[in-house]
Amino acid sequence: MTMRIGCVGCGNMGGAILAGLARNAEQNRDQADAYALCGYNRTASRMRPLEEAGVQVMPSPLAVAENADIIVLAVKPYQMQEVVKELRPALNKDKVLVSVAAGISLHNLAQWADAICPVVRCMPNTPALVGMGVFALCLEDPKLSHDCKQSLLQMFGKLGQCVELPEEKFTAFSALIGAGPAYVFAMMQGLVQSGVTLGFTHAQSRQMVTALFAGSARMAQEDASPLGQLRDNVCSPGGLTIAGVNVLDRAGLTGLLVDAVLAADARGAEMERKGG
Ligand SMILES: NC(=O)c1ccc[n+]([C@@H]2O[C@H](COP(=O)([O-])OP(=O)(O)OC[C@H]3O[C@@H](n4cnc5c(N)ncnc54)[C@H](OP(=O)(O)O)[C@@H]3O)[C@@H](O)[C@H]2O)c1
């Protein structure tokens, strides 16, 4: 059956979700679970590339809610309540609202929608912009049917990795995976800088370092050995790698990463208490 998916707020994240689904629908035209996609964005010009990709442009948030069964809300957190109010007349028990807004609780979403339809919280990370995101989905609303949960897992699974988490784990997810690209880019920056120090051009160094991360990530995905084992495999006795790794161990890189994630988690919990 065709799934009707709409998005209100088609900026970076909403646009990436619609574009990813449109790409997927184009690649799997023959499959039964095709998507009918629509969207609305305040600044109309942002809809142009999405329209070219097959997304139907709607004249208002209300029209999105009328024409979709799964309604993704991807406006900024402070705009969320107003947008839910706008589309409220088209909501009913057969629609589902999916918010990607950081720090907006299921409780608030349900309240703004007068508890008329199920609500879902979703937390993506920025690699979603290139079709390789990790999405946390909170499917705890008792109004959600089994079929609807499966449809949502399937839909977000097409955009990257999708994990189902209880809402109480959302801050931890944000601290580890939402913030994660910042930790990875910081490590990449250090390695690119060392490449330049050793005489490579910046462009060469960046190209090699990004390939290094992609290749290492693929190895960690495909080889179930403990990460310490994968690391030790690179360290020949008396060789150059162990000389470098000794410096990282002395500086406590692993402990630093743990501290960084715990600090982000503590800050996230504080923000969640204040409502974003
Ligand atoms: N970007 C990320 O990596 C990321 C990660 C996790 C969660 N999120 C969440 O995703 C949401 C969107 O973030 P973003 O980075 O994609 O921001 P963004 O690029 O600014 O996108 C928000 C879009 O919403 C549009 N908009 C504002 N009010 C609207 C309304 N009443 N009706 C329709 N469209 C409206 C804006 O239109 P204009 O073009 O007119 O400004 C803009 O295009 C946020 O809630 C954020 O917490 C983002």
The ligand as an SDF file (V2000), in Angstrom:
LIG
                    3D

 48 52  0  0  0  0  0  0  0  0999 V2000
   20.0710   19.7510   11.2840 N   0  0  0  0  0  0  0  0  0  0  0  0
   20.3550   18.7530   12.1080 C   0  0  0  0  0  0  0  0  0  0  0  0
   21.4010   18.1600   12.0700 O   0  0  0  0  0  0  0  0  0  0  0  0
   19.3430   18.2780   13.1320 C   0  0  0  0  0  0  0  0  0  0  0  0
   19.6640   17.1780   13.9540 C   0  0  0  0  0  0  0  0  0  0  0  0
   18.7120   16.7360   14.8770 C   0  0  0  0  0  0  0  0  0  0  0  0
   17.4790   17.3720   14.9760 C   0  0  0  0  0  0  0  0  0  0  0  0
   17.2190   18.4480   14.1630 N   0  0  0  0  0  0  0  0  0  0  0  0
   15.9250   19.1260   14.3190 C   0  0  0  0  0  0  0  0  0  0  0  0
   15.3690   19.3510   13.0370 O   0  0  0  0  0  0  0  0  0  0  0  0
   14.5780   20.5270   13.0780 C   0  0  0  0  0  0  0  0  0  0  0  0
   14.9250   21.3870   11.8760 C   0  0  0  0  0  0  0  0  0  0  0  0
   16.2850   21.7410   11.9610 O   0  0  0  0  0  0  0  0  0  0  0  0
   17.0810   22.1570   10.6580 P   0  0  0  0  0  0  0  0  0  0  0  0
   18.5140   22.0950   11.0020 O   0  0  0  0  0  0  0  0  0  0  0  0
   16.5940   21.3940    9.4780 O   0  0  0  0  0  0  0  0  0  0  0  0
   16.6270   23.6900   10.5200 O   0  0  0  0  0  0  0  0  0  0  0  0
   16.3340   24.5300    9.1930 P   0  0  0  0  0  0  0  0  0  0  0  0
   17.2830   24.1540    8.1230 O   0  0  0  0  0  0  0  0  0  0  0  0
   16.2700   25.9640    9.6270 O   0  0  0  0  0  0  0  0  0  0  0  0
   14.8840   24.0500    8.7680 O   0  0  0  0  0  0  0  0  0  0  0  0
   13.7110   24.4740    9.3660 C   0  0  0  0  0  0  0  0  0  0  0  0
   12.7630   24.8300    8.2450 C   0  0  0  0  0  0  0  0  0  0  0  0
   11.4820   25.0610    8.7930 O   0  0  0  0  0  0  0  0  0  0  0  0
   10.8790   26.0900    8.0000 C   0  0  0  0  0  0  0  0  0  0  0  0
    9.7590   26.6850    8.7130 N   0  0  0  0  0  0  0  0  0  0  0  0
    9.7600   27.5180    9.7720 C   0  0  0  0  0  0  0  0  0  0  0  0
    8.5000   27.7990   10.1500 N   0  0  0  0  0  0  0  0  0  0  0  0
    7.6890   27.1230    9.3220 C   0  0  0  0  0  0  0  0  0  0  0  0
    6.2860   26.9940    9.1940 C   0  0  0  0  0  0  0  0  0  0  0  0
    5.4520   27.6300   10.0000 N   0  0  0  0  0  0  0  0  0  0  0  0
    5.8090   26.2040    8.2260 N   0  0  0  0  0  0  0  0  0  0  0  0
    6.6390   25.5650    7.3880 C   0  0  0  0  0  0  0  0  0  0  0  0
    7.9700   25.6490    7.4310 N   0  0  0  0  0  0  0  0  0  0  0  0
    8.4880   26.4220    8.3970 C   0  0  0  0  0  0  0  0  0  0  0  0
   12.0000   27.0380    7.7510 C   0  0  0  0  0  0  0  0  0  0  0  0
   11.6650   27.8400    6.6490 O   0  0  0  0  0  0  0  0  0  0  0  0
   12.5640   29.0530    6.1330 P   0  0  0  0  0  0  0  0  0  0  0  0
   13.3070   28.4580    4.9860 O   0  0  0  0  0  0  0  0  0  0  0  0
   11.5860   30.1000    5.7720 O   0  0  0  0  0  0  0  0  0  0  0  0
   13.4430   29.4680    7.2890 O   0  0  0  0  0  0  0  0  0  0  0  0
   13.1710   26.0780    7.4810 C   0  0  0  0  0  0  0  0  0  0  0  0
   13.3000   25.7540    6.1160 O   0  0  0  0  0  0  0  0  0  0  0  0
   14.8440   21.2150   14.4040 C   0  0  0  0  0  0  0  0  0  0  0  0
   13.7430   21.0540   15.2520 O   0  0  0  0  0  0  0  0  0  0  0  0
   16.0600   20.5020   14.9550 C   0  0  0  0  0  0  0  0  0  0  0  0
   16.0160   20.3920   16.3780 O   0  0  0  0  0  0  0  0  0  0  0  0
   18.1120   18.9160   13.2510 C   0  0  0  0  0  0  0  0  0  0  0  0
  1  2  1  0
  2  3  2  0
  2  4  1  0
  4  5  1  0
  4 48  2  0
  5  6  2  0
  6  7  1  0
  7  8  2  0
  8  9  1  0
  8 48  1  0
  9 10  1  0
  9 46  1  0
 10 11  1  0
 11 12  1  0
 11 44  1  0
 12 13  1  0
 13 14  1  0
 14 15  2  0
 14 16  1  0
 14 17  1  0
 17 18  1  0
 18 19  2  0
 18 20  1  0
 18 21  1  0
 21 22  1  0
 22 23  1  0
 23 24  1  0
 23 42  1  0
 24 25  1  0
 25 26  1  0
 25 36  1  0
 26 27  1  0
 26 35  1  0
 27 28  2  0
 28 29  1  0
 29 30  1  0
 29 35  2  0
 30 31  1  0
 30 32  2  0
 32 33  1  0
 33 34  2  0
 34 35  1  0
 36 37  1  0
 36 42  1  0
 37 38  1  0
 38 39  2  0
 38 40  1  0
 38 41  1  0
 42 43  1  0
 44 45  1  0
 44 46  1  0
 46 47  1  0
M  CHG  2   8   1  16  -1
M  END
$$$$
